[in-house]
Amino acid sequence: MTTRSIPAGISMEGKRVLVTGAASGIGKATALVLAQLGADLVLADLSALETTKAEVEALGANCVAVEGDLTDDAFLAALFAGERLHALAHCAGILMRAPWNEDPDWNTRFHRMMDVNVRVPLQIAAAAIEHMAAHGGGHIVLVGSVAGKTGGTSLTTPPDYSASKGAVHAIVKWMSRSGVGRGVMVNAVAPGPVQTPMTRGNNNGPNLPLKRMGTAEELAWPIAFLCSSGANYMSGAILDVNGGAFVG
Ligand SMILES: NC(=O)c1ccc[n+]([C@@H]2O[C@H](COP(=O)([O-])OP(=O)(O)OC[C@H]3O[C@@H](n4cnc5c(N)ncnc54)[C@H](O)[C@@H]3O)[C@@H](O)[C@H]2O)c1
């Protein structure tokens, strides 16, 4: 019997990928899928990374895990100071669900949302383009949202979050213009509702054509594809991964 190896277009063998938000949800699932595809990993998150690190190492990946806040410029810059990174899957992000218009700390909350969900994607994509262009190219994947396209699936989606994700989509276009001529492809996924700690207690699934929320792994595969050489002719795309929400 012949054994089949992973096709070159999707194989991540010999590639190093930085995955942010890797302690939880979509970021953790992305790290596991990339490890299955042969990647070595650099994981970054505010939260503890021991579990993800142990799980990707069990799949055979070499892994470095760094804990810190991506809004700290020095922490972010240090992620690009080491060996070549072939791809970045930037999955870190926040959503604060408490009623926004009753929040006495609205201004503080708004600025934190924009810092984590807008400034960080912009900074990390810019740093990744410089690093990858200097090393012969690469792939950057940001995570937007259906909320950035529709304003949110319901009024329970806070407007600061929807606005931040619309900004991520605009950042993908801008960064794509900056990166594509230098061999760095910049794309995003725009997930619909996905079962992760971020959406605990919410179930928007029944309203979708697929009648269920997505799993983190169902986002991880499209993200991994966008990190691979199979996506070498894609830049500036915002891939809808949303249970058919835009079927009409
Ligand atoms: N879950 C969904 O339904 C959904 C839908 C659309 C988009 N998204 C987006 O997908 C991405 C991943 O979300 P998730 O559902 O996996 O959420 P999650 O809460 O499970 O994971 C987010 C991770 O980001 C990390 N993080 C947050 N701020 C950080 C910071 N300043 N520095 C470093 N790490 C930080 C958190 O510690 C956490 O581990 C986010 O950008 C989110 O907005 C999620």
Ligand as a Chemical Component Dictionary entry (heavy atoms), coordinates in Angstrom:
data_LIG
# 
_chem_comp.id                   LIG 
_chem_comp.type                 NON-POLYMER 
_chem_comp.pdbx_formal_charge   0 
_chem_comp.three_letter_code    LIG 
# 
loop_
_chem_comp_atom.comp_id 
_chem_comp_atom.atom_id 
_chem_comp_atom.alt_atom_id 
_chem_comp_atom.type_symbol 
_chem_comp_atom.charge 
_chem_comp_atom.model_Cartn_x 
_chem_comp_atom.model_Cartn_y 
_chem_comp_atom.model_Cartn_z 
_chem_comp_atom.pdbx_ordinal 
LIG N1  N1  N 0  -15.979 33.258 18.503 1  
LIG C1  C1  C 0  -16.656 33.904 17.565 2  
LIG O1  O1  O 0  -17.875 33.718 17.384 3  
LIG C2  C2  C 0  -15.950 34.884 16.675 4  
LIG C3  C3  C 0  -16.669 35.398 15.578 5  
LIG C4  C4  C 0  -16.032 36.319 14.753 6  
LIG C5  C5  C 0  -14.727 36.691 14.998 7  
LIG N2  N2  N 1  -14.075 36.171 16.083 8  
LIG C6  C6  C 0  -12.703 36.619 16.296 9  
LIG O2  O2  O 0  -11.851 35.504 16.344 10 
LIG C7  C7  C 0  -10.686 35.808 17.121 11 
LIG C8  C8  C 0  -10.499 34.700 18.157 12 
LIG O3  O3  O 0  -11.637 34.707 19.016 13 
LIG P1  P1  P 0  -12.053 33.451 19.910 14 
LIG O4  O4  O 0  -13.519 33.272 19.700 15 
LIG O5  O5  O -1 -11.116 32.335 19.689 16 
LIG O6  O6  O 0  -11.878 34.100 21.363 17 
LIG P2  P2  P 0  -11.138 33.587 22.674 18 
LIG O7  O7  O 0  -11.545 34.556 23.731 19 
LIG O8  O8  O 0  -11.417 32.142 22.887 20 
LIG O9  O9  O 0  -9.594  33.764 22.329 21 
LIG C9  C9  C 0  -8.993  35.019 22.203 22 
LIG C10 C10 C 0  -7.575  34.928 22.746 23 
LIG O10 O10 O 0  -6.948  36.201 22.526 24 
LIG C11 C11 C 0  -6.129  36.485 23.657 25 
LIG N3  N3  N 0  -5.920  37.916 23.786 26 
LIG C12 C12 C 0  -6.858  38.887 23.957 27 
LIG N4  N4  N 0  -6.274  40.078 24.086 28 
LIG C13 C13 C 0  -4.921  39.878 24.003 29 
LIG C14 C14 C 0  -3.798  40.730 24.083 30 
LIG N5  N5  N 0  -3.931  42.045 24.293 31 
LIG N6  N6  N 0  -2.556  40.183 23.966 32 
LIG C15 C15 C 0  -2.416  38.849 23.775 33 
LIG N7  N7  N 0  -3.460  37.989 23.695 34 
LIG C16 C16 C 0  -4.700  38.500 23.807 35 
LIG C17 C17 C 0  -6.966  35.951 24.838 36 
LIG O11 O11 O 0  -6.160  35.756 25.998 37 
LIG C18 C18 C 0  -7.528  34.655 24.262 38 
LIG O12 O12 O 0  -6.704  33.541 24.522 39 
LIG C19 C19 C 0  -10.965 37.185 17.732 40 
LIG O13 O13 O 0  -10.336 38.175 16.949 41 
LIG C20 C20 C 0  -12.462 37.327 17.623 42 
LIG O14 O14 O 0  -12.882 38.675 17.599 43 
LIG C21 C21 C 0  -14.647 35.276 16.908 44 
# 
loop_
_chem_comp_bond.comp_id 
_chem_comp_bond.atom_id_1 
_chem_comp_bond.atom_id_2 
_chem_comp_bond.value_order 
_chem_comp_bond.pdbx_ordinal 
LIG N1  C1  SING 1  
LIG C1  O1  DOUB 2  
LIG C1  C2  SING 3  
LIG C2  C3  SING 4  
LIG C2  C21 DOUB 5  
LIG C3  C4  DOUB 6  
LIG C4  C5  SING 7  
LIG C5  N2  DOUB 8  
LIG N2  C6  SING 9  
LIG N2  C21 SING 10 
LIG C6  O2  SING 11 
LIG C6  C20 SING 12 
LIG O2  C7  SING 13 
LIG C7  C8  SING 14 
LIG C7  C19 SING 15 
LIG C8  O3  SING 16 
LIG O3  P1  SING 17 
LIG P1  O4  DOUB 18 
LIG P1  O5  SING 19 
LIG P1  O6  SING 20 
LIG O6  P2  SING 21 
LIG P2  O7  DOUB 22 
LIG P2  O8  SING 23 
LIG P2  O9  SING 24 
LIG O9  C9  SING 25 
LIG C9  C10 SING 26 
LIG C10 O10 SING 27 
LIG C10 C18 SING 28 
LIG O10 C11 SING 29 
LIG C11 N3  SING 30 
LIG C11 C17 SING 31 
LIG N3  C12 SING 32 
LIG N3  C16 SING 33 
LIG C12 N4  DOUB 34 
LIG N4  C13 SING 35 
LIG C13 C14 SING 36 
LIG C13 C16 DOUB 37 
LIG C14 N5  SING 38 
LIG C14 N6  DOUB 39 
LIG N6  C15 SING 40 
LIG C15 N7  DOUB 41 
LIG N7  C16 SING 42 
LIG C17 O11 SING 43 
LIG C17 C18 SING 44 
LIG C18 O12 SING 45 
LIG C19 O13 SING 46 
LIG C19 C20 SING 47 
LIG C20 O14 SING 48 
# 
